[in-house]
Amino acid sequence: MKDFCSEEVKGKEGTDIEKLVLGSADTFSYVNNIRVTKFNDDGSVEGELAVTPQSLNALGIVHGGCMATLADAVAGHAANRHGRCVTVNYAFNFLRPAKGTNKKIHCIALPEKVGQTLCIYHISLTDDQGAQVATGNFTFFRLGPAEHGAR
């Protein structure tokens, strides 16, 4: 199975979750054409969805479920930098169609709050032209510290 992280992230030293992500293939992300592209020092994480014909709905635009999956995966990697987390809730706003002519949809997850129990991230998705196509907020519950080899 192919590694789902970009060359830009490979070899970067960082937190336990970064080492786990960089050292293994995430089957769900791989199958859904999602990859993490960058772990930033400010706690944000970036990723992207490679748009394929399977990503499109009947109208020829990127399916909203694909964009929500991208956002949840990228925000989840950001939250998991602070220990094992699961998604509790999210609110998502579709601002404009992400046309099927895009090669990628880009995502950044920015931390709003990292607490003892909950982590909250703001999400922004943009198309190839830099137009914002969706925004959202994701809340994660902290289960405990990251475990090496845990999936």
Secondary structure by P-SEA (a helix, b strand, c coil): cccccccccccccccaaaaaaaacccaaaaaacccccccccccccccccccccccccccccccaaaaaaaaaaaaaaaaacccbbbbccccccccccccccccbbbbbbbbccccccbbbbbbbbbcccccccccbbbbbbbccccccccc
